Amino acid sequence: MTSSPLGVAVIGAGMAGRAHIAGYRTASTLAGGPFGDDLTEVRLVAVADAHEPFAVAAARRYGYERAETTWQAVAENEDVHAVSVVVANHLHREIVEGLLAAGKHVLCEKPLAPSVADAEAMVAASDAHPDQVAAVGFTFRRSPAITAIREQLTNGHLGAVRHFNGHYWCDYATNPDAPMSWRYEGGPGSGALADIGSHVIDLGEFLCGPLESVRGTVFSTVTTRRPKPSGVVVGHALAEVTEEFGEVGNEDLVTFTATFASGATGTFSVSRIAHGLPNGLGFEIFTENGAASFDLNRTGEFRIADSTAPGVVNGYRDVLVGPAHPYVAGGLAMDFPSVGHGQNDFFVFQCRAFLNEVAGGVGTPIGDLPVVPPLRHGLHNLRVIDAVTRAAAGSVETVPAD
């Protein structure tokens, strides 16, 4: 493990970019529990964004040394060792490949790339630099509640999974006057499925094992034209628009069914037009000996049912997340039962896992904190998305083996 400061940078100062930027600032404060106590000092070096005011504001707000307007400036900076890439999907490949060539460790947001071919090239670039960490960010794997449910599955307490029902319902595209952005460009599968569906697909596999096949895909686009913005759009925010319109090329809504390699059935529903649900991720799992469920709007709890209680009082019970569950002890400033946490904390835990691996060596966890999934996992996720997209033609599509 290196003893010199780890210089970090973030490329992209939009919505998710700020979560990474803030995450690195807090990551070095996590101590004990699963996090270990040996993380080297972190140096907050740079924030880069093509829109300079975003970079300047984020660097100042979170205490980074400087703002940049190009990813190349980060790649050329010898003080930077580890970089998060949090920009539009179609920009990922060039930046990740450039950073790897410059000797940087890289954490790239999901979905990894706009196509399977691009993701394959990124994995090949990572394979050419085996001593550099090259990871993909699936932050919900860092939820204490979700990980606690996973433990009940992997330790056999709930028995074999029979059915996973997952959804990610958001409302950011409900307003037809919301401005056109890169999220609405591209063909079927690049809309709600890639943007937020990639998360619920990953969670299905995180909890239930690999998907084997998908079928029955239905895509729906409700708003087919959107006004073009007059300036820069941040995340899902509204912005001033012009009188010119752009054509929406991808889906607002997608549903599909799947079969896991274990034989379990999966049902998935993803929407960016779910009125009143800004961030509605959730799932139910039904197993041989019980069931469990989670709702992102109630991050500090989960529900579970098993056969441990007498029949007259048996049923679902609410479990409040506390220090006995993953990530809480040492991960929160006040790590006591029912104190509460949220999605921003997941980014902190993810940043710490990434930095731990950078400090300790590729594939080497520190403490009990699992490493961040490698780029190859992001490629697998895109292969699932590609299979879901092809299944819209009415076929049953096999998910390629890794």
Residue pairs with C-beta under 8 A, 6 or more apart in sequence:
1 38
1 40
1 359
1 360
1 361
1 366
2 40
2 359
3 40
4 40
4 41
5 40
5 41
5 42
5 43
6 40
6 41
6 42
6 43
6 81
6 82
6 355
6 358
6 359
7 43
7 45
7 77
7 79
7 80
7 81
7 82
8 24
8 42
8 43
8 44
8 45
8 80
8 81
8 82
8 83
8 84
8 355
9 45
9 46
9 47
9 48
9 64
9 74
9 77
9 80
9 82
9 83
9 84
10 17
10 20
10 21
10 24
10 46
10 47
10 48
10 58
10 83
10 84
10 86
11 17
11 48
11 49
11 71
11 74
11 83
11 84
11 85
11 86
11 87
11 95
12 20
12 48
12 49
12 84
12 85
12 86
12 87
12 109
13 21
13 47
13 48
13 49
13 51
13 54
13 55
13 57
13 58
14 49
14 54
14 86
14 87
14 234
14 235
15 234
15 235
15 236
15 237
16 86
16 109
16 235
17 47
17 49
17 58
17 84
17 86
17 87
18 58
18 62
19 139
19 343
19 344
19 347
20 84
20 86
20 107
20 109
20 137
20 347
20 351
21 47
21 58
21 62
21 64
22 62
22 344
22 347
22 348
23 344
23 347
23 348
23 350
23 351
24 42
24 44
24 84
24 351
24 355
25 44
25 62
25 63
26 348
26 351
27 39
27 42
27 348
27 351
27 352
27 355
28 39
28 41
28 42
28 352
28 355
29 333
30 39
30 330
30 331
30 348
30 349
30 352
31 37
31 330
32 329
32 330
33 323
33 327
33 328
33 329
33 330
33 331
33 335
33 367
33 368
34 326
34 327
34 329
34 330
34 331
34 367
34 368
34 369
35 330
35 331
35 352
35 356
35 366
35 367
35 369
36 356
36 366
36 367
36 369
37 367
38 359
38 366
39 352
39 355
39 356
39 359
39 366
40 359
42 355
43 65
43 79
44 62
44 63
44 64
44 65
45 64
45 65
45 66
45 77
45 79
45 80
46 59
46 64
46 65
46 66
46 67
46 68
46 73
46 74
46 77
46 80
47 55
47 58
47 59
47 62
47 64
47 66
47 67
47 68
48 55
48 67
48 68
48 69
48 70
48 71
48 73
48 74
49 55
49 58
49 67
49 68
49 69
50 69
50 70
51 232
52 67
52 69
54 232
54 234
55 67
55 68
55 69
56 67
58 64
58 67
59 65
59 66
59 67
60 67
68 74
71 85
71 95
71 98
71 99
72 98
74 80
74 83
74 99
74 104
75 98
75 99
75 101
75 102
75 104
76 102
80 104
81 104
81 105
81 358
82 104
82 105
82 106
82 107
82 133
82 354
82 355
82 358
83 99
83 104
83 105
83 106
83 107
84 106
84 107
84 108
84 109
84 137
84 351
84 354
85 92
85 95
85 96
85 99
85 106
85 107
85 108
85 109
86 109
87 95
87 109
88 182
89 111
89 113
89 114
89 182
89 190
89 194
90 114
90 182
92 108
92 109
92 112
92 113
92 114
92 118
92 122
93 113
93 118
93 119
93 121
93 122
96 106
96 108
96 122
96 125
96 134
96 375
97 121
97 122
97 125
99 106
100 106
100 125
100 126
100 128
100 129
100 132
100 134
101 125
101 129
103 129
103 132
104 132
105 132
105 133
105 134
105 354
105 358
106 132
106 133
106 134
106 135
107 133
107 135
107 136
107 137
107 350
107 351
107 354
107 372
108 122
108 134
108 135
108 136
108 137
108 375
108 378
109 136
109 137
110 136
110 137
110 138
110 198
110 199
110 202
110 378
110 381
111 194
111 195
111 198
111 378
111 381
111 382
111 385
112 118
112 119
112 122
112 136
112 375
112 378
112 379
112 381
112 382
113 119
113 122
113 378
113 382
114 186
114 190
114 194
115 382
116 379
116 382
116 383
116 386
119 375
119 378
119 379
119 382
120 379
122 134
122 375
122 378
122 379
123 375
123 376
123 379
125 134
126 132
126 134
126 374
126 375
126 376
130 362
131 362
132 362
133 354
133 357
133 358
133 362
133 372
134 374
134 375
135 354
135 357
135 371
135 372
135 373
135 374
135 375
136 372
136 373
136 374
136 375
136 377
136 378
136 381
137 350
137 372
138 198
138 199
138 202
138 206
138 373
138 377
138 381
139 343
139 346
139 347
139 350
140 146
140 199
140 202
140 203
140 206
140 281
140 296
140 346
141 147
141 202
141 203
141 206
141 350
141 370
141 373
142 327
142 345
142 346
142 347
142 349
142 350
142 353
143 294
143 299
143 327
143 346
144 321
144 325
144 326
144 327
144 328
144 331
144 341
145 294
145 299
145 300
145 301
145 302
145 319
145 321
145 325
146 203
146 206
146 207
146 294
146 302
147 325
147 326
147 327
148 302
148 319
148 321
148 325
148 326
149 207
149 285
149 292
149 294
149 302
149 304
150 206
150 207
151 326
152 158
152 292
152 304
153 161
153 207
153 208
153 285
153 287
153 292
157 289
157 290
157 306
158 285
158 287
158 288
158 289
158 290
158 291
158 292
158 304
158 306
159 287
159 288
159 289
159 290
160 262
160 264
160 287
160 288
161 207
161 208
161 209
161 260
161 262
161 264
161 285
161 286
161 287
161 288
162 264
162 265
162 286
162 287
162 288
163 264
163 265
163 266
163 267
163 284
163 285
163 286
164 204
164 207
164 208
164 260
164 264
164 265
164 266
164 267
164 283
164 284
164 285
165 266
165 267
165 283
165 284
165 285
165 286
166 200
166 203
166 204
166 266
166 267
166 268
166 269
166 282
166 283
167 200
167 268
167 269
167 270
167 271
167 280
167 281
167 282
167 283
168 196
168 197
168 199
168 200
168 269
168 270
168 271
168 280
168 281
169 269
169 270
169 271
169 274
169 277
169 280
169 281
170 192
170 196
170 236
170 271
170 272
170 274
170 277
170 278
170 279
170 280
171 272
171 273
171 274
171 275
171 276
171 277
171 278
172 178
172 236
172 272
172 278
173 184
173 192
173 223
173 236
173 252
173 272
173 273
174 272
174 273
174 274
174 275
175 238
176 223
176 226
177 226
177 227
177 238
177 241
178 226
178 236
178 238
179 226
179 227
179 228
179 229
179 233
179 238
179 239
179 241
180 226
180 227
180 228
180 229
180 245
180 246
180 248
181 229
181 233
183 191
183 195
183 236
184 191
184 226
184 246
184 248
184 249
184 250
185 246
185 249
185 250
186 249
186 250
187 249
187 250
188 219
188 250
188 251
188 389
188 392
189 219
189 250
189 251
189 254
189 385
189 386
189 388
189 389
190 249
190 250
191 221
191 248
191 249
191 250
191 251
191 252
191 254
191 272
192 250
192 251
192 252
192 253
192 254
192 270
192 271
192 272
193 219
193 250
193 251
193 254
193 270
193 385
193 388
193 389
194 250
194 385
195 272
196 270
196 272
196 281
197 254
197 268
197 270
197 385
197 388
198 381
198 385
199 281
200 268
200 270
200 281
200 283
201 211
201 268
201 381
201 384
201 385
201 388
202 381
203 281
203 283
204 211
204 258
204 260
204 266
204 268
204 283
205 211
205 260
205 384
207 283
207 285
208 260
208 262
208 264
208 266
208 285
209 260
209 261
209 262
209 264
210 260
210 261
210 399
211 258
211 259
211 260
211 261
211 266
211 384
211 399
212 258
212 259
212 260
212 261
212 398
212 399
213 258
213 259
213 387
213 396
213 397
213 398
213 399
214 256
214 257
214 258
214 259
214 384
214 387
214 388
214 391
214 396
214 397
214 399
215 256
215 257
215 258
215 391
215 395
215 396
215 397
216 255
216 256
216 257
216 391
217 254
217 255
217 256
217 388
217 389
217 391
217 392
218 254
218 255
218 256
218 392
219 251
219 253
219 254
219 392
220 251
220 252
220 253
220 254
221 248
221 250
221 251
221 252
221 253
222 252
222 253
222 273
223 248
223 252
223 273
224 247
224 248
225 245
225 246
225 247
225 248
226 245
226 246
226 248
227 241
227 242
227 243
227 244
227 245
227 246
228 241
228 242
228 244
228 245
228 246
229 239
229 240
229 241
229 242
230 239
230 240
230 241
230 242
231 239
231 240
232 239
233 239
252 271
252 272
252 273
253 270
253 271
253 272
253 273
254 268
254 269
254 270
254 271
254 388
255 267
255 268
255 269
255 270
256 268
256 388
256 391
257 265
257 266
257 267
257 268
258 265
258 266
258 267
258 268
259 265
259 266
260 266
274 280
279 296
279 297
279 343
280 295
280 296
280 297
281 295
281 296
282 293
282 294
282 295
282 296
282 297
283 293
283 294
284 291
284 292
284 293
285 291
285 292
285 293
289 306
289 307
290 304
290 305
290 306
290 307
291 304
291 305
291 316
292 302
292 303
292 304
292 305
293 302
293 303
293 304
293 316
294 302
294 303
296 343
299 321
299 340
299 341
299 342
299 343
300 320
300 321
300 338
300 340
300 341
301 318
301 319
301 320
301 321
302 318
302 319
302 321
303 316
303 317
303 318
303 319
304 316
304 317
304 319
305 314
305 315
305 316
305 317
307 314
308 314
309 315
309 317
320 337
320 338
321 328
321 337
321 338
321 341
322 328
322 336
322 337
322 338
323 329
323 335
323 336
323 337
327 345
327 349
328 335
328 341
329 335
331 341
331 345
331 348
331 349
332 339
332 341
332 345
349 369
350 372
352 369
353 365
353 369
353 370
353 371
353 372
354 372
356 365
356 366
356 367
356 369
356 371
357 363
357 364
357 365
357 366
357 371
357 372
359 366
360 366
363 371
364 371
365 371
376 402
379 402
380 402
383 399
383 400
384 399
387 397
387 398
387 399
387 400
388 397
390 397
391 397
